[in-house]
Amino acid sequence: MQPITTPRGMNRRHFLTHLAGASTLAAPALSLTHALTSQAAALKSNQKSCILLWMGGGPPTIDIWDLKPGTPTGGNFKPISTSGEGQITELLPKVAQQMHRLSIVRSMSTREADHERGRYYMHTGFVPNPNVQHPSYGSVVAHELASKRRELEIPPFVSIGGASQGPGFLGMAYAPFQVDSNGRVRNVKANVKEARMMDRVKLLDVLERRFVRENRGPAAVEHTKVLQSTLALLSSSQMDAFKVQDESAQNREWYGETSFGRSCLMARRLVETGVPFVEVNLGGWDLHQNCAARLETKLPEVDQAMSALVDDLAMRGLLENTTLLWMGEFGRTPRINGDAGRDHWARSWSVVVGGGGIQGGKVVGATNEDGTQVTSEPYSSEDLMATVCQAMDISLDKNFKASNGRPMKIAGGGKVIGELFA
């Protein structure tokens, strides 16, 4: 996928390079103890956040959340009971114990079964349009909530373990800050000393301010906003949130000593610090071949980290204000192909949501006996995004002004999935 550009000639990586120097420079010097109690108290006072667990490649939800045992499409795995309604795969026994806090939407029926288009659609609530770049979940949430968090010094939208979708017409101030599971900024190495780095940043700041004064266009303005964030990062103790190695060995083992486990643990630390939106990436779900065998490896990793994340948030009093969302760009075919895999399928599949006022323990919607059709009210990407915004108290009536001047509603005008709210 080509990098999203806003404004002319500037892409997300260009902006994050400036932030990268700051984060890699600042992190080793920060030693302030993480103030768990005070941060949790702040979140309890209606400080909403969202964690998106993004399963890139399109996971086979018919093998995970909506099993069809005893049918030709049913696959290899048995369903097990959960602490909520319905059953899920036997490969997620720990998640099954947390399902009273999570709900499954089994009637997703979406319109894009291509990876790039589906990724864009599920991240934005809009189909790709060559005339406008729409903002992703994370950028919308950051735009709506970051200004209300004066104490937040680190980026309001963090993507861990992979790239997210960009900020579109909202501008680069709301682009994802991308790090790996160890808190390092991707593709950037800091090879200069702190004093020299500060000199470079200050010089760049002078140049950017000059461009703004000379009215060089929106690019300079957006760049200046990000540069100011960089300067704030240099001295912020909140950068400790990225230092998963500071967690106890017991906590790291609880989440799992895997990239996904560390990423989920970092996500908890970030929302605890006040970051409005965190995306955790786990790719490798494009299972056209040997689907069942590969799930036997992947799902235990998900089980360990996802169950720990839900339980940890709940025990810390954070889950009531943190919306969780598990999804990929689509599901996979009920039919098992000749390579023992499943192909792309957007007609009938599942997502999982919870926290943030969303009622847990529910199964919303249904598919027929072989999983080929939705048999209840179908829900779209727009509906799902509207539901998450509702859980985060973000008004769906607000109009943004797109780069082409047209007014545009959040979540493409989707409807809230009412069954998810008590």
PLY file of the C-alpha trace (Angstrom):
ply
format ascii 1.0
element vertex 422
property float x
property float y
property float z
element edge 421
property int vertex1
property int vertex2
end_header
0.00 0.00 0.00
1.32 3.43 -0.89
1.91 5.80 2.02
-0.97 8.21 2.55
0.16 11.74 1.78
-1.06 14.95 3.37
-0.44 17.70 2.41
1.52 17.63 -0.87
4.68 15.57 -0.79
4.64 14.65 2.89
3.84 11.21 4.15
3.45 9.67 7.59
6.95 8.21 7.70
8.43 11.67 7.02
6.68 13.11 10.06
7.34 10.15 12.33
11.05 10.36 11.60
11.12 13.56 13.64
9.23 11.91 16.46
11.52 8.90 16.27
14.63 10.85 17.14
12.87 12.18 20.18
11.57 8.86 21.43
14.78 6.89 20.99
16.68 9.74 22.62
14.37 10.26 25.54
13.45 6.71 26.50
16.80 5.63 28.01
16.94 8.70 30.22
13.48 8.36 31.73
13.20 6.69 35.11
10.07 8.15 36.73
8.01 5.40 38.38
4.77 4.74 36.56
1.96 6.26 38.65
-0.61 3.50 38.30
-3.02 4.65 40.98
-3.32 8.26 39.86
-3.56 7.37 36.18
-6.27 4.80 36.81
-8.19 7.35 38.87
-7.99 9.82 35.99
-9.30 7.25 33.52
-12.18 6.38 35.81
-13.33 9.99 35.55
-14.61 9.40 32.00
-11.25 9.44 30.21
-12.13 7.17 27.31
-9.68 5.10 25.29
-9.85 2.40 22.64
-7.61 -0.57 21.88
-7.93 -2.13 18.44
-6.50 -5.63 18.08
-5.96 -5.71 14.33
-5.66 -9.16 12.76
-4.14 -8.32 9.40
-4.85 -10.72 6.56
-8.43 -11.66 7.41
-8.81 -14.27 10.18
-11.14 -17.26 9.66
-13.80 -16.27 12.17
-15.80 -19.40 11.30
-13.00 -21.33 13.05
-12.81 -18.92 16.00
-16.05 -17.16 16.99
-18.84 -18.82 14.98
-18.05 -22.52 14.61
-20.18 -24.89 12.56
-19.40 -28.36 13.95
-20.61 -31.36 12.00
-20.96 -29.51 8.69
-18.72 -29.70 5.60
-17.60 -26.13 6.33
-17.03 -26.76 10.03
-13.30 -27.28 10.10
-11.21 -29.19 12.63
-11.98 -27.53 15.94
-14.60 -28.09 18.60
-16.60 -25.28 20.22
-16.33 -24.76 23.98
-18.60 -22.93 26.40
-17.67 -19.48 27.66
-18.43 -17.24 30.64
-20.93 -15.44 28.39
-23.44 -16.49 25.76
-22.48 -18.79 22.94
-19.40 -20.90 22.30
-15.99 -20.23 20.75
-13.07 -22.33 19.56
-11.36 -24.77 21.89
-8.07 -23.05 21.03
-9.06 -19.97 23.10
-9.75 -21.44 26.56
-8.44 -18.40 28.46
-10.39 -15.94 26.32
-13.46 -18.12 26.90
-13.17 -17.29 30.60
-13.25 -13.55 29.77
-16.25 -13.60 27.42
-18.60 -12.19 30.08
-16.67 -8.97 29.42
-16.72 -9.24 25.63
-19.42 -9.68 22.98
-19.37 -11.29 19.56
-21.04 -9.70 16.53
-21.59 -12.67 14.21
-23.53 -10.84 11.51
-20.86 -8.68 9.90
-21.55 -8.42 6.18
-19.19 -6.04 4.45
-18.40 -5.03 0.92
-14.65 -5.35 0.38
-12.87 -8.72 0.06
-9.57 -7.33 -1.25
-6.85 -6.88 1.37
-6.00 -3.23 0.75
-9.55 -2.10 0.11
-10.86 -4.14 3.03
-8.19 -2.76 5.34
-9.08 0.78 4.35
-12.82 0.17 4.66
-12.63 -1.48 8.07
-10.34 1.23 9.42
-12.35 4.22 8.17
-15.97 3.28 7.53
-15.57 4.41 3.91
-14.71 2.59 0.70
-11.53 3.89 -0.95
-12.04 7.01 -3.02
-9.29 8.48 -5.23
-10.54 11.99 -4.47
-10.34 11.90 -0.68
-8.35 10.15 2.02
-10.58 9.35 4.98
-9.26 9.28 8.56
-8.92 6.01 10.43
-10.50 5.10 13.76
-7.36 6.15 15.59
-7.14 9.53 13.91
-10.82 10.31 14.53
-10.53 9.35 18.20
-7.28 11.30 18.60
-8.83 14.36 16.91
-11.90 14.28 19.15
-10.27 13.44 22.48
-6.64 14.62 22.49
-7.51 18.30 22.96
-9.37 17.39 26.16
-6.21 15.83 27.65
-3.97 18.77 28.36
-1.71 16.57 30.46
-0.99 14.17 27.56
2.51 14.74 26.16
2.94 11.62 24.04
1.12 10.97 20.74
-2.64 10.40 21.04
-2.64 7.59 18.44
-0.10 4.78 18.75
0.23 1.77 16.45
2.24 -1.15 17.84
3.81 -3.90 15.77
2.82 -2.60 12.35
1.39 0.27 10.35
-2.15 1.53 10.75
-4.29 3.53 8.38
-3.46 7.23 8.19
-5.14 10.46 9.30
-6.50 11.42 5.88
-7.90 14.93 5.73
-7.54 15.44 9.50
-3.83 16.12 9.04
-0.53 14.69 10.21
-0.97 15.84 13.81
-3.32 12.83 14.13
-1.14 10.28 12.31
-0.24 7.02 14.08
3.00 6.95 16.03
4.39 3.56 15.05
6.57 1.47 17.38
7.56 -2.17 17.63
6.68 -4.44 20.54
9.75 -3.23 22.44
8.75 0.43 22.13
11.26 1.28 19.42
10.26 3.49 16.52
10.23 1.49 13.33
12.97 1.96 10.70
14.77 4.69 12.63
18.12 4.53 14.42
19.43 7.25 16.70
23.15 7.66 15.96
23.67 11.18 17.32
24.22 12.47 20.82
21.48 14.21 22.75
22.93 17.74 22.51
23.43 17.45 18.75
19.93 16.05 18.29
18.48 18.99 20.24
20.40 21.44 18.06
18.97 19.80 14.94
15.43 19.83 16.29
15.68 23.51 17.30
17.04 24.47 13.88
14.24 22.58 12.17
11.75 24.35 14.42
13.11 27.75 13.33
12.78 26.80 9.66
9.27 25.45 10.07
8.09 28.59 11.87
9.49 30.66 9.03
7.54 28.60 6.48
4.36 29.16 8.50
4.94 32.93 8.70
5.48 33.02 4.96
2.19 31.20 4.41
3.79 28.29 2.55
0.60 26.24 2.79
-0.96 23.65 5.13
2.02 21.29 4.97
4.20 23.63 6.99
1.48 24.15 9.58
0.95 20.41 10.03
4.68 19.77 10.17
5.09 22.41 12.87
2.42 20.76 15.03
4.25 17.44 14.89
7.60 19.09 15.58
6.19 20.71 18.71
5.07 17.28 19.82
8.62 16.07 19.25
10.02 18.76 21.53
7.53 17.82 24.24
8.54 14.17 23.94
12.17 14.94 24.72
11.43 15.68 28.35
8.23 13.70 28.97
8.18 11.06 31.69
5.14 9.60 29.89
7.53 7.92 27.46
7.95 5.33 30.22
4.67 3.84 28.99
6.57 2.32 26.05
9.06 0.53 28.33
7.43 -2.87 28.70
10.67 -4.22 30.15
9.88 -2.24 33.32
6.96 -4.55 34.02
7.48 -7.40 36.45
8.54 -10.77 35.09
5.22 -12.11 36.33
3.24 -9.63 34.26
5.32 -10.24 31.15
4.81 -13.97 31.53
1.07 -13.42 32.07
0.73 -11.70 28.69
3.20 -14.06 27.04
6.80 -13.48 26.02
5.84 -12.95 22.39
5.70 -9.88 20.21
1.90 -9.82 20.46
2.03 -10.34 24.22
4.43 -7.43 24.71
2.31 -5.29 22.39
-0.86 -5.94 24.37
0.96 -5.18 27.62
2.22 -1.93 26.12
-1.32 -1.08 25.03
-2.49 -1.37 28.64
0.36 0.89 29.78
-0.50 3.46 27.11
-4.21 3.74 27.90
-3.27 3.86 31.58
-1.15 6.91 30.74
-4.04 8.53 28.87
-3.46 7.70 25.18
-6.91 7.76 23.51
-6.25 5.17 20.79
-3.87 2.23 20.55
-3.74 -0.27 17.70
-2.01 -3.61 18.23
-1.11 -5.47 15.05
-0.89 -9.22 14.59
-0.55 -10.21 10.95
-0.28 -13.54 9.21
-3.99 -14.38 8.85
-4.09 -14.76 5.06
-4.63 -18.50 5.43
-5.16 -19.79 1.90
-3.22 -22.93 2.83
-3.10 -25.21 5.89
-5.52 -23.05 7.80
-6.16 -25.41 10.72
-2.50 -26.24 11.30
-1.53 -22.57 11.35
-4.36 -21.70 13.74
-2.98 -24.26 16.18
0.12 -22.04 16.39
-1.44 -18.58 16.16
-4.48 -18.86 18.42
-2.65 -19.88 21.61
-0.60 -16.68 21.26
-3.81 -14.67 20.90
-5.38 -16.55 23.80
-2.57 -15.74 26.22
-2.24 -12.05 25.40
-5.87 -11.13 24.75
-7.18 -12.81 27.89
-4.50 -11.14 30.01
-5.28 -7.74 28.50
-9.00 -7.99 29.24
-8.44 -9.30 32.76
-5.73 -6.75 33.54
-7.84 -3.81 32.36
-10.76 -5.05 34.42
-8.71 -5.53 37.61
-7.22 -2.05 37.29
-10.61 -0.42 36.84
-9.77 0.59 33.27
-12.10 -1.63 31.25
-15.21 0.46 31.90
-13.60 3.32 29.97
-11.55 1.32 27.47
-13.31 -0.02 24.39
-11.75 -3.17 22.94
-12.17 -4.21 19.32
-10.84 -7.40 17.67
-11.12 -7.63 13.89
-9.41 -8.00 10.54
-10.33 -6.71 7.09
-12.82 -9.54 6.46
-13.41 -13.20 7.31
-12.61 -16.31 5.30
-14.71 -18.65 3.20
-16.86 -21.28 4.85
-15.72 -23.63 2.08
-12.32 -25.20 2.71
-10.25 -25.12 -0.48
-8.06 -27.81 -2.03
-5.01 -26.59 -0.09
-6.75 -27.06 3.27
-7.13 -23.29 3.50
-9.88 -20.72 3.40
-10.09 -17.79 0.97
-11.30 -14.19 1.28
-14.89 -13.73 2.50
-16.72 -10.55 3.48
-20.34 -11.74 3.25
-20.70 -13.29 6.73
-18.13 -13.04 9.49
-17.52 -11.95 13.09
-15.86 -9.28 15.21
-15.47 -9.02 18.98
-16.07 -5.89 21.06
-16.20 -5.06 24.74
-15.46 -2.55 27.47
-16.26 1.15 27.44
-19.93 0.69 28.29
-20.50 -2.05 25.73
-22.40 -4.93 27.29
-20.30 -8.07 27.67
-21.31 -11.69 27.39
-23.59 -11.29 24.38
-23.77 -12.87 20.94
-25.29 -10.45 18.44
-26.54 -11.71 15.10
-26.29 -15.12 13.48
-25.33 -16.97 10.33
-26.94 -20.04 8.79
-25.90 -23.60 9.57
-22.92 -23.62 7.23
-21.88 -19.99 7.75
-22.48 -18.87 4.19
-25.15 -16.25 4.93
-26.16 -13.82 7.66
-29.62 -14.74 8.92
-30.19 -11.68 11.15
-29.73 -7.96 10.62
-26.38 -7.49 8.85
-23.87 -4.98 10.16
-21.29 -3.02 8.19
-17.97 -1.34 8.91
-19.88 1.93 9.23
-22.12 0.41 11.91
-19.20 -0.99 13.84
-17.33 2.32 13.81
-20.48 4.17 14.88
-20.82 1.73 17.78
-17.25 2.32 18.95
-17.74 6.08 18.74
-20.94 5.76 20.78
-19.06 3.79 23.44
-16.45 6.56 23.57
-19.02 9.38 23.81
-17.99 10.79 20.42
-20.94 12.46 18.74
-22.05 10.88 15.49
-23.76 14.10 14.45
-20.51 15.93 13.90
-19.45 16.75 10.34
-15.83 17.00 9.29
-14.78 19.05 6.30
-12.90 16.88 3.82
-10.00 18.13 1.72
-12.34 18.56 -1.25
-14.58 20.84 0.82
-17.42 18.36 1.29
-18.92 17.76 4.74
-18.40 14.21 5.93
-19.90 12.39 8.90
-17.93 10.22 11.28
-18.19 6.52 10.45
-19.85 7.13 7.09
-23.23 7.68 8.73
-23.39 4.16 10.19
-25.97 3.06 12.75
-25.14 2.01 16.28
-25.50 -1.71 17.08
-28.05 -1.17 19.82
-27.96 -4.72 21.20
-24.46 -4.07 22.52
-25.63 -1.45 25.00
-27.49 -2.27 28.17
0 1
1 2
2 3
3 4
4 5
5 6
6 7
7 8
8 9
9 10
10 11
11 12
12 13
13 14
14 15
15 16
16 17
17 18
18 19
19 20
20 21
21 22
22 23
23 24
24 25
25 26
26 27
27 28
28 29
29 30
30 31
31 32
32 33
33 34
34 35
35 36
36 37
37 38
38 39
39 40
40 41
41 42
42 43
43 44
44 45
45 46
46 47
47 48
48 49
49 50
50 51
51 52
52 53
53 54
54 55
55 56
56 57
57 58
58 59
59 60
60 61
61 62
62 63
63 64
64 65
65 66
66 67
67 68
68 69
69 70
70 71
71 72
72 73
73 74
74 75
75 76
76 77
77 78
78 79
79 80
80 81
81 82
82 83
83 84
84 85
85 86
86 87
87 88
88 89
89 90
90 91
91 92
92 93
93 94
94 95
95 96
96 97
97 98
98 99
99 100
100 101
101 102
102 103
103 104
104 105
105 106
106 107
107 108
108 109
109 110
110 111
111 112
112 113
113 114
114 115
115 116
116 117
117 118
118 119
119 120
120 121
121 122
122 123
123 124
124 125
125 126
126 127
127 128
128 129
129 130
130 131
131 132
132 133
133 134
134 135
135 136
136 137
137 138
138 139
139 140
140 141
141 142
142 143
143 144
144 145
145 146
146 147
147 148
148 149
149 150
150 151
151 152
152 153
153 154
154 155
155 156
156 157
157 158
158 159
159 160
160 161
161 162
162 163
163 164
164 165
165 166
166 167
167 168
168 169
169 170
170 171
171 172
172 173
173 174
174 175
175 176
176 177
177 178
178 179
179 180
180 181
181 182
182 183
183 184
184 185
185 186
186 187
187 188
188 189
189 190
190 191
191 192
192 193
193 194
194 195
195 196
196 197
197 198
198 199
199 200
200 201
201 202
202 203
203 204
204 205
205 206
206 207
207 208
208 209
209 210
210 211
211 212
212 213
213 214
214 215
215 216
216 217
217 218
218 219
219 220
220 221
221 222
222 223
223 224
224 225
225 226
226 227
227 228
228 229
229 230
230 231
231 232
232 233
233 234
234 235
235 236
236 237
237 238
238 239
239 240
240 241
241 242
242 243
243 244
244 245
245 246
246 247
247 248
248 249
249 250
250 251
251 252
252 253
253 254
254 255
255 256
256 257
257 258
258 259
259 260
260 261
261 262
262 263
263 264
264 265
265 266
266 267
267 268
268 269
269 270
270 271
271 272
272 273
273 274
274 275
275 276
276 277
277 278
278 279
279 280
280 281
281 282
282 283
283 284
284 285
285 286
286 287
287 288
288 289
289 290
290 291
291 292
292 293
293 294
294 295
295 296
296 297
297 298
298 299
299 300
300 301
301 302
302 303
303 304
304 305
305 306
306 307
307 308
308 309
309 310
310 311
311 312
312 313
313 314
314 315
315 316
316 317
317 318
318 319
319 320
320 321
321 322
322 323
323 324
324 325
325 326
326 327
327 328
328 329
329 330
330 331
331 332
332 333
333 334
334 335
335 336
336 337
337 338
338 339
339 340
340 341
341 342
342 343
343 344
344 345
345 346
346 347
347 348
348 349
349 350
350 351
351 352
352 353
353 354
354 355
355 356
356 357
357 358
358 359
359 360
360 361
361 362
362 363
363 364
364 365
365 366
366 367
367 368
368 369
369 370
370 371
371 372
372 373
373 374
374 375
375 376
376 377
377 378
378 379
379 380
380 381
381 382
382 383
383 384
384 385
385 386
386 387
387 388
388 389
389 390
390 391
391 392
392 393
393 394
394 395
395 396
396 397
397 398
398 399
399 400
400 401
401 402
402 403
403 404
404 405
405 406
406 407
407 408
408 409
409 410
410 411
411 412
412 413
413 414
414 415
415 416
416 417
417 418
418 419
419 420
420 421
